Amino acid sequence: MQHLRVLEDHSVYILREAYKCFDDLAMLWSMGKDSTVLLWLARKAFFGHVPFPLVHIDTGYEMPALIEYRDRLCREWRLNLVVGQNKDALAGGMGPERGRVTCCTAMKIEALKQTIAAHGWTAVILGIRADEEGTRAKERYFSLRDKHGEWDFRDQPPELWDQFNTTFPAGAHVRVHPLLDWTELNIWEYLELEQIPLPPLYFDQGNGTRYRSLGCVPCTGTVNSCASTIPQIIAELRTTTVAERSGRAQDEGRGMETLRKLGHM
């Protein structure tokens, strides 16, 4: 598992660089497998303590099992959690029936922008991977957003030989991506290696289905799978031809490209 230790070292390095370079820093935590690996790495990078707040953007349509898992880990690991929510949109009846892009824009993107503005964070760490979805493959480790939080995915500077641009204009907002080089298989191998606790939703509970990617209740479906342990999931991933986010409704068509441009996580 030496390749996992190489990935781990690189991610820890990026986390420490971000902490060194940005005074107002936070990290998104969706409670999914990737962001939980990122949280684990942050605890390793800072010797068991996470020195910046974690942020959960609550759409109001979250899976109850994820909220239970979130609250349990916050207690056990003594995490500083900030929950962001676009309460006005939720009170106004916003939901997926108004369109996936419209709903995600209001409940995820606008909620994130509101939360960032309220706390004054200049940089946010996220657990995205380049292999997860097409536009994410165009990301950089340190990625500039404009004053509206939008991202020009067609104009991304190279990052060569671990030379990262951490000097940005005053008032800029930066996204930091320590897991960019990890693959889905790497994530599961690391979860097994480190014995990191996960929500039960990722595992078959006896009905031949499980979640491969977690999101809001109305927009996330299961995949056919009898995998009930991490080794079984790893074995399954080595042969599957099904896309990781095949159960995520907002990925249909060019929906995710539009959302990512506007500032989606």
C-alpha positions as CSV (number, residue, x, y, z in Angstrom):
1,M,0.0,0.0,0.0
2,Q,3.0,2.3,-0.5
3,H,1.0,4.2,-3.2
4,L,-1.5,5.2,-0.6
5,R,1.2,6.6,1.7
6,V,2.5,8.7,-1.2
7,L,-1.0,10.1,-1.8
8,E,-1.4,10.6,1.9
9,D,1.9,12.5,2.2
10,H,1.0,14.8,-0.8
11,S,-2.5,15.6,0.6
12,V,-1.1,16.3,4.1
13,Y,1.4,18.7,2.4
14,I,-1.3,20.6,0.6
15,L,-3.4,20.8,3.8
16,R,-0.5,22.3,5.7
17,E,0.3,24.7,2.8
18,A,-3.3,25.9,2.9
19,Y,-3.2,26.4,6.6
20,K,0.1,28.3,6.4
21,C,-1.1,30.6,3.5
22,F,-4.7,31.4,4.4
23,D,-5.7,33.0,7.7
24,D,-9.4,32.5,7.1
25,L,-9.8,28.9,6.2
26,A,-12.6,26.3,6.4
27,M,-13.2,22.8,5.1
28,L,-16.4,21.4,3.5
29,W,-17.6,18.1,4.9
30,S,-20.5,16.4,3.2
31,M,-20.1,13.2,5.3
32,G,-19.4,11.2,2.1
33,K,-16.5,8.9,1.7
34,D,-14.2,11.5,0.0
35,S,-14.8,14.3,2.4
36,T,-14.5,11.9,5.3
37,V,-11.1,10.7,4.1
38,L,-10.2,14.4,3.8
39,L,-11.2,15.0,7.4
40,W,-9.1,12.0,8.5
41,L,-6.1,13.4,6.6
42,A,-6.7,16.8,8.3
43,R,-6.6,15.2,11.7
44,K,-3.4,13.4,10.7
45,A,-1.9,16.7,9.3
46,F,-2.5,18.5,12.6
47,F,-1.9,15.7,15.1
48,G,-5.5,14.8,15.9
49,H,-6.8,18.3,15.9
50,V,-8.6,20.1,13.0
51,P,-7.5,23.8,13.3
52,F,-10.3,25.2,11.1
53,P,-14.1,24.8,11.1
54,L,-15.8,22.1,9.1
55,V,-18.8,23.3,7.0
56,H,-21.8,21.2,6.1
57,I,-24.2,22.8,3.6
58,D,-27.6,21.4,4.6
59,T,-30.0,21.5,1.7
60,G,-33.0,20.5,3.8
61,Y,-33.2,17.2,1.9
62,E,-30.4,15.4,3.7
63,M,-30.4,11.7,4.4
64,P,-31.2,11.2,8.1
65,A,-28.5,8.6,8.4
66,L,-25.9,11.2,7.3
67,I,-27.0,13.7,9.9
68,E,-26.8,11.0,12.6
69,Y,-23.3,10.1,11.4
70,R,-22.3,13.8,11.3
71,D,-23.4,14.5,14.8
72,R,-21.8,11.4,16.2
73,L,-18.4,12.1,14.7
74,C,-18.6,15.7,15.8
75,R,-19.0,14.6,19.4
76,E,-16.4,11.8,19.3
77,W,-13.7,13.8,17.4
78,R,-14.6,17.2,19.0
79,L,-15.1,18.9,15.6
80,N,-16.0,22.6,15.1
81,L,-19.0,22.3,12.8
82,V,-20.7,25.2,10.9
83,V,-24.0,24.3,9.2
84,G,-25.0,26.5,6.3
85,Q,-28.4,26.6,4.8
86,N,-30.3,28.9,2.4
87,K,-33.3,29.2,4.8
88,D,-35.1,31.8,2.6
89,A,-35.1,29.5,-0.4
90,L,-36.2,26.5,1.7
91,A,-39.0,28.6,3.3
92,G,-40.1,29.6,-0.2
93,G,-40.6,26.0,-1.2
94,M,-37.5,25.4,-3.2
95,G,-37.1,21.8,-4.2
96,P,-36.1,19.5,-7.1
97,E,-39.5,19.8,-8.8
98,R,-38.4,23.3,-9.8
99,G,-35.5,21.8,-11.8
100,R,-32.3,20.1,-10.6
101,V,-30.0,23.0,-11.6
102,T,-32.3,25.6,-10.1
103,C,-32.6,23.7,-6.8
104,C,-28.9,22.9,-6.6
105,T,-28.0,26.5,-7.3
106,A,-30.2,27.8,-4.5
107,M,-29.7,25.1,-1.9
108,K,-26.0,24.3,-2.5
109,I,-24.2,27.1,-4.4
110,E,-26.1,30.1,-2.9
111,A,-26.1,28.5,0.6
112,L,-22.3,28.1,0.3
113,K,-21.8,31.6,-0.8
114,Q,-23.9,33.0,2.0
115,T,-22.0,30.9,4.5
116,I,-18.6,32.0,3.2
117,A,-19.7,35.6,3.3
118,A,-21.1,35.4,6.8
119,H,-17.8,34.0,8.2
120,G,-15.4,35.8,6.0
121,W,-13.5,32.7,4.8
122,T,-11.0,33.5,2.0
123,A,-10.2,29.8,1.2
124,V,-12.2,26.6,1.5
125,I,-10.9,23.0,1.3
126,L,-12.9,20.4,-0.6
127,G,-12.6,16.7,-1.1
128,I,-13.1,16.5,-4.9
129,R,-11.2,14.1,-7.2
130,A,-10.3,14.6,-10.8
131,D,-11.6,11.2,-11.8
132,E,-15.0,11.7,-10.3
133,E,-16.6,13.9,-13.0
134,G,-15.6,15.6,-16.2
135,T,-15.2,19.3,-15.1
136,R,-13.4,18.3,-11.9
137,A,-10.6,16.9,-14.0
138,K,-9.9,20.5,-15.0
139,E,-9.4,21.7,-11.4
140,R,-6.1,22.6,-9.8
141,Y,-5.0,22.1,-6.2
142,F,-5.3,25.8,-5.5
143,S,-8.1,27.2,-7.6
144,L,-9.2,30.8,-7.9
145,R,-12.9,31.9,-7.9
146,D,-14.0,35.3,-9.0
147,K,-15.8,37.8,-6.6
148,H,-19.1,36.0,-7.4
149,G,-17.7,32.6,-6.5
150,E,-17.7,31.5,-10.2
151,W,-15.1,29.4,-11.8
152,D,-13.6,29.7,-15.3
153,F,-12.9,26.0,-16.0
154,R,-11.6,26.8,-19.5
155,D,-8.7,28.9,-18.1
156,Q,-6.8,27.0,-15.5
157,P,-3.1,27.6,-15.0
158,P,-0.7,24.6,-14.8
159,E,0.7,23.4,-11.5
160,L,4.1,21.8,-12.2
161,W,6.4,20.1,-9.8
162,D,4.4,20.9,-6.7
163,Q,4.7,24.6,-7.4
164,F,1.3,25.9,-6.3
165,N,0.1,29.4,-6.6
166,T,-0.9,30.5,-3.1
167,T,-0.7,34.2,-3.7
168,F,-4.0,35.7,-4.9
169,P,-5.5,39.2,-5.3
170,A,-7.0,40.8,-2.3
171,G,-10.7,39.8,-1.9
172,A,-10.2,36.6,-3.9
173,H,-11.8,33.4,-2.9
174,V,-9.8,30.1,-3.3
175,R,-10.8,26.5,-3.4
176,V,-8.2,24.0,-2.2
177,H,-8.3,20.3,-3.4
178,P,-6.0,18.0,-1.6
179,L,-7.6,14.8,-3.0
180,L,-7.3,15.8,-6.7
181,D,-5.0,12.9,-7.7
182,W,-6.9,10.2,-5.7
183,T,-9.2,7.7,-7.5
184,E,-12.4,6.1,-6.2
185,L,-10.4,2.9,-5.8
186,N,-7.7,4.8,-3.8
187,I,-10.3,6.2,-1.5
188,W,-11.8,2.8,-0.7
189,E,-8.3,1.2,-0.3
190,Y,-7.4,4.0,2.2
191,L,-10.7,3.6,4.1
192,E,-9.8,-0.1,4.5
193,L,-6.2,0.5,5.4
194,E,-7.0,3.2,8.1
195,Q,-10.3,1.6,9.2
196,I,-12.2,4.9,8.9
197,P,-15.8,4.8,10.0
198,L,-18.4,5.4,7.3
199,P,-22.2,5.8,7.0
200,P,-24.0,2.4,6.5
201,L,-25.6,3.8,3.4
202,Y,-22.5,2.7,1.4
203,F,-23.1,-1.0,2.1
204,D,-25.7,-3.5,1.1
205,Q,-28.2,-4.0,3.9
206,G,-29.5,-7.2,2.5
207,N,-31.7,-6.0,-0.4
208,G,-29.0,-6.1,-3.2
209,T,-28.5,-2.3,-3.4
210,R,-26.3,0.3,-1.9
211,Y,-25.3,4.0,-2.4
212,R,-22.1,4.5,-4.3
213,S,-22.3,8.3,-4.1
214,L,-24.3,10.2,-1.5
215,G,-26.3,13.3,-2.0
216,C,-29.8,14.7,-1.3
217,V,-32.7,12.3,-0.9
218,P,-34.7,13.3,-4.0
219,C,-31.7,13.3,-6.3
220,T,-29.6,10.3,-5.3
221,G,-30.3,6.7,-6.3
222,T,-28.8,3.4,-5.3
223,V,-26.8,0.9,-7.5
224,N,-27.3,-2.8,-7.7
225,S,-24.7,-4.3,-5.5
226,C,-24.4,-7.0,-2.8
227,A,-21.2,-5.5,-1.4
228,S,-21.5,-5.3,2.4
229,T,-17.9,-4.8,3.3
230,I,-15.1,-2.5,2.1
231,P,-13.1,-5.5,0.6
232,Q,-16.2,-6.5,-1.4
233,I,-16.6,-2.9,-2.7
234,I,-12.9,-2.8,-3.7
235,A,-13.3,-6.1,-5.6
236,E,-16.4,-4.8,-7.3
237,L,-14.7,-1.5,-8.3
238,R,-11.9,-3.4,-10.1
239,T,-14.3,-4.8,-12.6
240,T,-17.3,-2.4,-12.8
241,T,-18.1,-0.3,-15.9
242,V,-20.8,1.7,-14.2
243,A,-19.9,5.4,-13.5
244,E,-19.5,6.4,-9.9
245,R,-22.1,9.2,-10.0
246,S,-24.6,7.3,-12.1
247,G,-27.1,7.6,-9.3
248,R,-26.8,11.4,-9.1
249,A,-29.6,13.2,-11.0
250,Q,-27.8,16.6,-11.3
251,D,-25.0,14.9,-13.4
252,E,-27.4,14.3,-16.3
253,G,-26.7,16.1,-19.5
254,R,-24.5,19.2,-18.9
255,G,-26.0,19.9,-15.5
256,M,-22.9,19.5,-13.4
257,E,-20.8,21.5,-15.8
258,T,-23.2,24.4,-15.4
259,L,-23.3,24.0,-11.6
260,R,-19.5,23.8,-11.3
261,K,-19.1,27.0,-13.3
262,L,-21.5,28.8,-10.9
263,G,-19.5,27.6,-7.9
264,H,-20.8,24.1,-7.0
265,M,-18.7,22.1,-4.6
